[in-house]
Amino acid sequence: MSSFCDGAKRVLIKLSRSGHCENLEDWSLLRDDVLEMAEGIYGDLVTREEALELVAKEILESERPEFMDLVLTLNPRDPISDKKLSAKKSGEVLLSKSEDLMSEATHKDDPLLGKSRFFAISAREISGNPAKDQLRWLDAIELAQELGCTIMPIAIKFADHEQLLHDLVHIGANYKLGKKLAKLAVLLEITTPVATALSLCALAALNHNDDVYLGKYIGEVIRKTKGLAVVHELCMRIILKEEYVVPVDMADIYSCAMNNCNEKNMMETLDAIAENERILAENAEKHRKSAENLPICQLFTPDSMYCTVDCYKSKNIPKLDPKLYKKSGNLKKLMAYESSSLAMCLSLFQAENLAENQEFWTENEKLKRYEKSLRFFAGKGVPMEILTKIAPMKVINAANQNDRSLTAIDRIEDYGCDKNRFIGDRQYRDDAIVGLAMTENDQQFQDAIELAQKYEIDDWQLHMASLENAISMLPIPEVKQIIKNRQHLVKLRQNLDLFHSTLRHAVLPLLGTNEQFFAYCSLFSEQEVEKKAVGVVRKIVEKRKEARAPKMWQDAKYLAGILIGIPDKILWSIVEMVQLIPVGKVACEIAARELLDGNEVRPPGHPLTIWLLVGEDLEEFVEIVAVKAREDEIAYLKNALILLEATPKTPKILIEALKDRVEKMERSTISPENQGFGAQNETGMKMRRKN
């Protein structure tokens, strides 16, 4: 019996494949034919559902997804139809197709993966968890390929996922992509995915001697894991690795190792911890310094109580006995290694004149300047509890603004620049000086000018950068004040062509408001188009409050849409100036074609409006009208003549040309494409009918 059923299905498959369907009607007829044959001839062998499934598979195979809903139910709320598969069965068909396409894909960016995702998404609403699982596998495949996996997509699904994750972590610098690898571990449904992924990343960072990323991951691993072999391996590697400083307290590493070990390796773990403690004690004794030989700290050391794990620098703390400092009065020198905040506090307890006579407690320039700034404001009566709540760099900047003893180089770090790189890297220095000019802070701008002179940089660039920043970021009154105070225009107009070119290419794209645009236009010389056309733009904005001047100046379609909404008589008065705008002529032509017949909100434009929008070009006017059918064109031209003759100051050349056109079309007995305006008429206009 099964052989008869298979034979019947093969016949129906041949029938469905022989249809060569191209549109919805063809597929509908094929579906009905297959159903009729299945129920009429093979009623005992093939069910209606099986017949519909055959048609559905053919539609999916033909890559015509727009016809899927002919036989598939894609919305569970749709009414049941006897010519469609149920929602559940439809989901099974779609997911089966998605699975097949995923299996056939061979490489990254294979278009079959995109098609597989499309069918899985289509099944999401009707299939629930199976569709979510399929999408999860597709996401996992995509992410694995992004991380450098080169095996076939389907092999990713059936691979040893823990081994796959391990291999991906060790490709290049993938260990730095902890979040992506953790996400992949979740998609692959690895046990304790995040902890496992971060542990593997930490191990790889350890192998690369990368203490930055090791510190970044180790804190997360310590907090989140228990009983994981990979975490135990990581801790043991850290404990046993000689001459390597770990950016975390070793006590936490010991605790983590014990939490993740098992009964078999517990003694091994305890022995390793004991040996490591012995080595650390020996090293501490070797490096113990006397109070007299302690070098001044050069680093900023965050307080261990408040800093994050990755910022904790235990390697910088010398093993010293604080008792040695109790009588010396120089405890802050030692505390600088433990906490810059505490050392600063100890120093501020001393009077300023006493502090100046003593050796400074740090070599860090920022810390020195911060202490000096705190003393400066404290001397002016500002309470210390207020000063400590303000960001340190703001305190330093404020104190340095009026300090005449400081040069521009001294203040360079206040502005966020790397001083060492500024001095040694010419390209960085040039970019930084131009960047400094982009500010409303007058002191910073003057420093930029001073640095430009020192390093032989044309200060024209600085004035341009300052103007660009001001006009695109600040209120217009402040812009005018900055231009006046810094004398930007005096400098920039020394190279007028470059000034205008830079305004158009660098400043115009940044403008967002009408006020900014009008201020921008005011910077040009009288003979430039911006100065000539700004009046008409201002007039349009007054009539159309929602109009955006910067976009009108750059976007022909947007400007055309604005023009279409303006009444004819107002258009007559402004169209000549509108065509001066860079996109004006194109916008006018678009508007003319739209106004020929009008739209839902705008009636057809006056013929004189069309004429003016095409630049009073007879040939262009006739070409626009010629898109109409011949009878419609004649009717339009006759009506246009009535309107034009009744309109004062209508050019006679336009009226005469239209009369001549109407007469020739009415006398013609064949298509105007063969005679009349087909070649060229007495007025020199060519006919280019488009219908």
C-alpha positions in Angstrom: 0.0 0.0 0.0 2.9 2.4 0.9 4.3 1.9 -2.6 1.0 3.0 -4.1 1.0 6.1 -1.9 4.6 6.9 -2.9 3.7 6.5 -6.5 0.7 8.8 -6.2 2.8 11.5 -4.5 5.4 11.3 -7.3 2.7 11.9 -9.8 1.4 14.9 -7.9 5.0 16.2 -7.5 5.5 15.9 -11.3 2.2 17.8 -11.8 3.2 20.6 -9.5 6.7 20.9 -11.1 5.3 21.0 -14.6 3.2 24.1 -14.0 6.0 26.7 -14.6 4.0 29.2 -12.6 4.9 32.8 -12.8 2.2 34.7 -10.9 -0.5 34.3 -8.2 -3.1 33.2 -10.6 -0.9 30.4 -12.0 -0.1 29.1 -8.5 -3.8 29.2 -7.5 -4.7 27.1 -10.6 -1.9 24.6 -9.9 -3.0 24.3 -6.2 -6.6 23.6 -7.3 -5.5 21.1 -9.9 -3.3 19.2 -7.4 -6.2 19.1 -4.9 -8.7 18.0 -7.5 -6.4 15.1 -8.6 -5.5 14.1 -5.1 -9.1 14.0 -4.0 -10.6 12.6 -7.2 -8.0 10.0 -8.4 -5.9 9.4 -5.4 -8.4 10.0 -2.7 -7.5 6.8 -0.8 -3.8 7.3 -1.2 -3.0 11.0 -0.6 -4.6 13.2 2.0 -5.6 16.8 1.4 -2.9 18.0 3.8 -0.2 16.0 2.0 -1.3 17.5 -1.4 -1.2 21.1 0.0 2.2 20.3 1.5 3.6 19.3 -1.9 2.4 22.6 -3.4 3.8 24.5 -0.5 7.2 22.9 -0.9 7.2 23.8 -4.6 6.4 27.4 -3.9 9.3 27.6 -1.4 11.6 25.7 -3.8 10.7 28.2 -6.6 11.9 31.1 -4.4 8.6 32.9 -4.6 8.0 33.6 -0.9 5.4 36.2 -1.7 3.0 33.4 -2.7 3.5 31.4 0.6 0.2 32.4 2.1 -1.6 30.8 -0.8 -1.2 27.4 0.9 0.3 28.3 4.3 -1.3 29.8 7.3 1.2 32.5 8.5 -1.0 34.1 11.2 -2.5 31.8 13.9 -5.5 34.2 14.2 -6.4 33.8 10.5 -9.7 31.8 9.9 -9.2 28.1 9.0 -9.3 27.5 5.2 -9.6 24.1 3.5 -7.1 25.3 0.9 -4.4 26.1 3.4 -2.3 24.0 5.8 -3.0 24.5 9.5 -0.7 27.0 11.4 1.1 24.1 13.1 1.8 22.2 9.8 2.7 25.5 8.0 5.3 26.1 10.7 6.7 22.6 10.2 7.0 23.1 6.5 8.8 26.5 6.9 11.2 25.2 9.5 12.0 22.1 7.4 12.9 24.3 4.5 15.0 26.5 6.8 16.8 23.5 8.1 17.5 22.2 4.5 18.9 25.5 3.4 21.1 25.7 6.5 22.4 22.2 5.8 23.2 23.2 2.2 25.2 26.4 3.1 28.9 25.9 2.7 30.6 29.1 3.8 30.3 32.5 5.6 28.0 35.0 3.8 26.4 32.1 1.8 23.1 33.5 0.7 21.4 30.3 1.7 21.9 31.2 5.3 19.9 34.4 4.7 17.1 32.5 3.1 17.1 30.0 5.9 16.8 32.9 8.4 13.9 34.3 6.4 11.9 31.1 6.6 12.6 30.7 10.3 11.4 34.2 11.0 8.3 33.6 8.9 7.5 30.6 11.2 8.2 32.4 14.4 4.6 33.5 15.1 3.1 30.1 14.3 5.7 27.7 15.5 6.9 29.1 18.8 9.9 27.3 20.4 11.0 25.3 17.4 11.3 28.5 15.4 13.2 30.2 18.3 15.6 27.2 18.4 16.2 27.4 14.6 16.9 31.2 14.9 19.2 30.5 17.8 21.3 28.1 15.7 21.4 30.6 12.9 22.6 33.3 15.3 25.2 30.9 16.7 26.5 30.1 13.2 26.7 33.7 12.2 28.5 34.7 15.4 30.9 31.8 15.1 31.7 32.7 11.6 32.3 36.3 12.6 34.8 35.1 15.2 36.7 33.2 12.5 35.2 29.8 12.4 35.7 28.2 8.9 33.9 24.9 9.2 30.6 24.4 7.3 27.6 26.0 9.0 25.8 22.8 9.7 29.0 21.3 11.2 28.9 24.1 13.8 25.5 22.8 15.0 26.7 19.3 15.5 30.3 20.0 16.7 31.6 19.6 20.3 30.6 23.0 21.4 33.0 23.4 24.3 35.9 22.5 22.0 34.6 24.9 19.4 34.4 27.7 21.9 38.0 26.9 23.1 39.3 27.0 19.5 37.6 30.3 18.7 39.0 31.9 21.9 42.5 31.1 20.7 42.1 32.6 17.2 44.2 35.7 16.9 43.1 38.3 19.5 39.6 36.9 20.0 40.2 36.6 23.7 39.7 40.3 23.9 36.1 39.8 22.6 34.7 38.4 25.9 31.1 39.6 25.4 30.8 38.1 22.0 32.3 34.8 23.1 30.0 34.7 26.1 27.0 35.4 23.8 28.2 32.5 21.6 28.4 30.2 24.6 24.8 31.1 25.5 23.7 30.4 22.0 25.5 27.0 22.0 23.8 26.2 25.3 27.1 25.4 27.1 26.8 24.8 30.8 27.5 28.0 32.8 28.1 29.7 29.5 29.3 33.2 30.6 31.7 31.9 33.2 33.1 29.3 30.9 33.7 31.8 28.1 35.3 34.4 30.3 37.5 31.8 31.9 38.8 30.7 28.5 39.4 34.3 27.6 41.3 34.9 30.8 43.4 31.8 30.2 44.2 33.1 26.7 45.1 36.6 28.1 47.4 34.9 30.6 49.1 33.0 27.7 49.6 36.4 26.0 50.9 38.1 29.1 48.0 40.6 28.7 47.4 41.8 32.3 44.8 44.4 31.1 42.3 41.8 29.7 43.2 39.3 32.4 42.3 41.8 35.0 39.1 42.6 33.1 37.9 39.0 33.1 39.3 37.6 36.3 37.0 39.7 38.6 33.9 38.5 36.8 35.1 34.9 36.9 35.8 35.0 40.6 32.4 36.3 41.5 30.3 34.0 39.3 31.8 30.5 39.4 31.9 27.4 41.5 32.9 23.9 40.6 34.1 24.7 37.0 37.2 22.8 35.9 38.2 25.5 33.4 38.2 28.1 36.2 40.2 25.9 38.4 42.8 25.5 35.6 42.9 29.3 35.2 43.5 29.8 38.9 46.2 27.1 39.0 48.0 28.7 36.0 48.0 32.0 37.8 49.2 30.5 41.1 52.0 28.5 39.4 53.1 31.2 36.8 56.4 32.6 38.0 57.4 36.3 37.8 54.0 37.3 36.6 52.0 40.0 38.5 48.3 39.4 38.5 46.0 42.5 38.7 44.0 41.1 41.6 44.5 40.1 45.2 46.1 36.6 45.3 43.8 35.7 48.2 40.9 36.0 45.9 42.6 33.7 43.4 43.3 31.1 46.2 39.6 31.2 47.2 38.4 30.8 43.7 40.8 27.9 43.1 39.4 26.1 46.2 35.7 26.8 45.2 36.3 25.3 41.7 38.5 22.3 42.6 37.2 18.7 43.1 38.2 16.1 45.6 40.9 14.7 43.4 42.9 17.9 43.0 42.2 19.5 46.3 45.6 18.6 47.9 47.4 19.6 44.7 45.7 23.0 44.9 46.6 23.4 48.6 50.2 22.6 47.9 50.4 25.1 45.0 48.9 27.8 47.3 51.4 27.1 50.0 54.3 27.1 47.5 53.1 30.4 46.0 52.9 32.1 49.4 56.4 31.0 50.2 57.7 32.5 46.9 55.8 35.7 47.4 57.3 36.1 50.9 60.8 35.6 49.6 60.3 38.1 46.9 58.8 40.6 49.3 61.9 40.3 51.5 64.3 40.8 48.6 62.4 44.0 47.5 61.9 45.5 51.0 63.3 49.0 50.9 64.5 51.3 53.6 62.7 54.6 54.3 65.7 56.6 53.2 66.0 54.8 49.7 62.3 54.9 48.9 61.9 56.6 45.4 59.1 59.1 45.0 56.0 57.6 43.4 55.4 58.5 39.8 52.0 56.9 39.3 48.4 57.8 40.2 47.4 54.9 42.6 43.6 54.4 43.0 42.5 53.6 46.5 42.1 49.8 46.8 38.9 50.2 48.8 37.1 52.0 45.9 38.9 51.1 42.6 37.7 48.4 40.2 39.7 45.1 40.0 41.2 46.0 36.6 42.6 49.3 38.0 44.1 47.8 41.1 48.0 47.9 40.9 49.3 45.9 43.7 52.7 45.5 41.9 53.4 49.2 42.5 53.2 48.9 46.3 56.6 48.4 48.0 56.7 46.3 51.1 57.5 48.9 53.8 56.9 49.2 57.5 54.8 52.4 58.2 56.5 52.6 61.6 59.6 53.9 59.9 57.6 57.0 58.9 55.9 57.9 62.1 58.7 60.1 63.3 59.8 61.4 59.9 56.6 63.3 59.2 56.8 62.1 55.6 54.1 59.4 55.8 52.5 60.8 52.6 55.5 59.7 50.6 54.8 56.1 51.5 51.0 56.4 51.3 51.4 57.6 47.6 52.1 54.0 46.8 48.9 52.8 48.6 46.5 55.6 47.8 47.0 58.9 45.9 43.8 60.1 47.6 45.2 59.5 51.1 48.6 60.9 50.3 46.9 64.1 49.0 44.9 64.4 52.2 48.0 64.0 54.3 49.8 66.7 52.3 46.9 69.1 52.5 47.0 68.9 56.3 50.3 70.7 56.2 50.6 74.4 55.8 51.6 75.5 52.2 54.9 77.2 53.2 55.9 74.0 55.0 54.9 71.8 52.1 56.9 73.9 49.7 60.1 73.5 51.8 59.8 69.7 51.8 60.4 67.2 49.0 57.2 66.7 47.0 55.4 63.5 47.7 54.7 62.5 44.1 56.3 62.9 40.6 52.9 62.7 38.9 52.3 66.1 37.2 48.5 65.9 37.4 48.6 65.2 41.1 51.0 68.1 41.7 48.7 70.5 39.8 45.6 69.2 41.6 47.1 69.9 45.0 48.2 73.3 43.8 44.7 74.0 42.5 43.0 72.9 45.7 45.3 75.1 47.7 44.6 78.0 45.3 40.8 77.9 45.8 41.0 77.0 49.5 43.1 80.2 49.9 40.2 82.1 48.3 37.8 80.8 50.9 36.1 78.0 49.0 35.3 75.1 51.5 37.3 72.0 50.9 34.1 69.8 51.1 32.8 71.7 48.1 36.1 71.4 46.1 36.4 67.6 46.7 33.0 67.1 45.0 34.1 68.8 41.8 35.9 66.7 39.1 39.6 67.2 39.5 40.2 68.3 35.9 37.6 71.0 36.3 39.3 72.3 39.4 42.7 72.3 37.6 41.3 74.0 34.5 39.6 76.7 36.6 42.7 77.4 38.6 44.9 77.5 35.5 42.7 79.9 33.5 44.2 83.0 35.0 47.6 81.7 36.0 50.0 83.8 33.9 53.0 81.6 35.1 51.6 78.8 32.9 52.2 78.5 29.2 50.0 76.8 26.6 52.2 73.7 26.8 51.6 73.6 30.6 47.8 73.6 30.0 47.8 71.1 27.2 46.8 68.2 29.5 44.0 70.3 30.9 42.4 70.0 27.5 42.6 66.2 27.3 45.7 65.9 25.2 48.6 63.5 25.9 51.5 65.8 26.6 54.2 63.2 25.7 52.6 62.3 22.4 51.9 66.0 21.7 55.6 66.7 21.9 56.8 63.6 20.0 54.2 63.0 17.4 53.9 65.7 14.7 50.6 64.5 13.2 49.0 64.1 16.6 50.2 67.6 17.5 48.9 69.2 14.3 45.5 67.6 14.8 45.4 68.4 18.5 46.1 72.1 17.9 43.3 72.4 15.3 41.0 70.5 17.7 41.8 72.9 20.5 40.6 75.8 18.4 37.1 74.2 18.2 35.9 75.7 21.5 34.0 78.6 23.0 36.7 78.9 25.7 38.7 82.0 24.8 41.8 80.9 26.8 41.8 77.6 25.0 41.6 79.3 21.6 44.4 81.7 22.5 46.5 78.7 23.6 45.8 77.0 20.2 47.0 80.2 18.4 50.1 80.3 20.5 50.9 76.7 19.8 50.3 77.1 16.1 52.8 79.9 16.0 55.3 77.9 18.0 55.0 74.8 15.7 54.6 76.8 12.4 51.0 75.8 11.7 48.9 78.2 9.6 46.5 79.8 12.0 43.9 80.1 9.1 43.0 76.5 9.9 42.4 77.4 13.6 40.1 80.3 12.7 38.1 78.1 10.3 37.8 75.3 12.9 36.6 77.7 15.6 34.0 79.2 13.2 32.9 75.7 12.1 32.4 74.7 15.8 30.6 77.9 16.7 28.1 78.1 13.9 27.2 74.4 14.2 27.1 74.1 18.0 26.3 77.4 19.7 23.4 79.9 19.8 23.6 82.5 17.1 24.2 85.5 19.5 27.2 83.6 20.9 28.4 82.8 17.3 28.4 86.5 16.4 30.3 87.4 19.6 33.0 84.8 18.9 33.4 85.9 15.3 33.8 89.5 16.5 36.1 88.9 19.4 38.4 86.5 17.6 38.3 88.5 14.3 37.7 85.3 12.3 36.4 87.0 9.1 39.5 89.3 8.9 41.7 86.3 8.8 39.6 83.9 6.8 38.8 86.4 4.0 42.5 86.7 3.2 41.9 83.5 1.2 38.4 84.1 0.0 38.1 81.1 -2.4 39.3 78.6 0.2 37.0 80.2 2.8 34.0 79.8 0.6 34.9 76.3 -0.5 35.5 75.2 3.1 32.2 76.7 4.2 30.3 74.7 1.5 32.0 71.4 2.1 32.7 71.4 5.8 30.2 73.7 7.5 27.0 73.4 5.4 26.5 69.6 6.1 26.6 70.3 9.8 23.8 72.9 9.8 20.5 71.8 11.4 18.4 75.0 12.0 17.2 77.8 9.8 19.0 80.4 12.1 22.3 78.5 11.6 21.8 78.5 7.8 21.0 82.3 7.6 24.1 83.0 9.7 26.1 80.7 7.4 24.9 82.6 4.3 25.9 86.0 5.9 29.5 84.9 5.8 29.7 84.9 2.0 30.7 87.8 -0.2 28.0 89.8 -2.0 28.7 88.2 -5.4 28.3 84.6 -4.1 25.0 82.7 -4.7 24.5 82.2 -1.0 24.2 85.9 -0.4 22.0 86.4 -3.5 19.6 83.6 -2.8 19.3 83.8 1.0 16.5 86.3 0.6 14.2 83.9 -1.3 15.0 81.1 1.2 14.0 83.4 4.1 10.8 84.3 2.2 9.9 80.6 1.7 10.6 79.9 5.4 8.2 82.8 6.4 5.5 81.3 4.2 6.2 77.6 5.1 7.0 77.6 8.9 8.0 73.9 8.8 10.5 74.3 6.0 14.1 73.6 6.8 16.5 75.9 5.0 19.7 73.7 5.1 17.8 70.8 3.5 16.2 73.0 0.9 19.7 74.1 -0.2 20.9 70.6 -0.6 18.0 68.3 -1.4 16.2 68.9 -4.7 13.2 66.6 -3.9 12.7 68.3 -0.5 12.8 71.8 -2.1 10.4 70.6 -4.8 7.9 69.5 -2.1 8.1 72.9 -0.5 7.6 74.7 -3.8 4.5 72.6 -4.6 2.9 73.8 -1.4 3.3 77.5 -2.3 0.5 79.3 -4.1 1.0 80.1 -7.8 1.2 83.9 -7.6 3.8 83.8 -4.9 5.8 81.3 -6.9 5.8 83.7 -9.9 7.6 86.3 -7.7 10.3 83.9 -6.3 11.0 81.3 -9.0 13.8 83.2 -10.7 15.7 83.5 -7.4 14.9 79.8 -6.4 16.7 78.7 -9.6 19.9 80.3 -8.2 20.0 77.7 -5.4 22.4 74.8 -6.2 19.6 72.3 -6.5 17.0 74.9 -7.6 16.7 74.1 -11.3 16.3 70.4 -10.6 13.8 71.1 -7.9 11.8 73.4 -10.2 11.6 70.8 -12.9 10.4 68.2 -10.4 7.8 70.7 -9.1 6.7 71.5 -12.6 6.0 67.9 -13.5 4.1 67.4 -10.2 2.0 70.6 -10.7 1.0 69.6 -14.2 -1.9 67.5 -12.9 -1.6 68.4 -9.2 -2.0 65.9 -6.3 -4.3 65.2 -3.4 -3.5 68.4 -1.5 -2.6 70.7 -4.4 -4.7 71.4 -7.5 -2.9 71.6 -10.9 -0.6 74.6 -11.3 -1.3 77.6 -13.5 0.3 77.1 -17.0 2.4 80.2 -16.3 3.7 78.6 -13.2 4.8 75.5 -15.2 6.4 77.9 -17.8 8.4 79.8 -15.1 9.5 76.6 -13.3 11.1 75.2 -16.4 13.1 78.4 -16.9 10.8 79.9 -19.6 12.1 77.1 -21.9 9.5 76.4 -24.6 11.0 73.0 -25.5 11.0 71.9 -21.9 7.4 73.1 -21.4 6.1 71.2 -24.4 8.1 68.1 -23.3 6.4 68.1 -19.8 2.9 68.5 -21.3 3.7 65.8 -23.9 3.5 63.1 -21.2 -0.3 63.3 -21.6 -2.3 61.3 -24.1 -2.9 63.2 -27.4 -6.5 64.1 -26.7 -5.7 65.1 -23.1 -2.8 67.2 -24.3 -4.9 69.1 -26.8 -7.5 69.7 -24.1 -4.9 70.9 -21.6 -3.3 73.3 -24.2 -6.7 74.8 -25.0 -7.5 75.4 -21.4 -4.0 76.7 -20.8 -4.5 79.3 -23.6 -7.7 80.5 -22.0 -5.9 81.0 -18.7 -2.8 82.5 -20.2 -4.7 85.1 -22.3 -6.6 86.1 -19.2 -3.3 86.5 -17.2 -1.6 89.9 -17.4 2.1 90.0 -18.5 2.0 86.6 -20.1 4.8 86.4 -22.7 3.3 86.5 -26.2 5.9 84.0 -27.4 4.3 81.4 -25.1 0.8 82.1 -26.2 1.7 82.0 -29.9 3.7 78.8 -29.5 0.8 77.0 -27.8 -1.7 78.2 -30.4 0.6 76.8 -33.2 1.0 73.6 -31.3 -2.8 73.1 -30.9 -3.5 73.9 -34.6 -0.9 71.4 -35.8 -2.2 68.6 -33.5 -5.8 69.2 -34.6 -4.9 69.1 -38.3 -2.8 66.0 -37.9 -4.5 62.8 -38.9 -1.6 60.5 -37.8 0.5 60.3 -34.7 2.4 63.5 -33.9 5.4 61.3 -33.6 5.5 61.0 -37.4 4.7 64.6 -38.3 3.9 68.0 -36.8 6.2 68.4 -33.8 7.9 65.0 -34.5 10.8 66.8 -36.1 10.9 70.6 -35.4 8.3 73.3 -35.8 8.5 77.0 -36.7 9.3 78.0 -33.1 12.2 75.5 -32.8 10.5 73.2 -30.2 11.0 69.5 -30.4 8.2 67.1 -29.5 9.2 64.1 -27.4 6.0 62.3 -26.6 6.4 59.7 -23.8 3.2 57.7 -24.3 
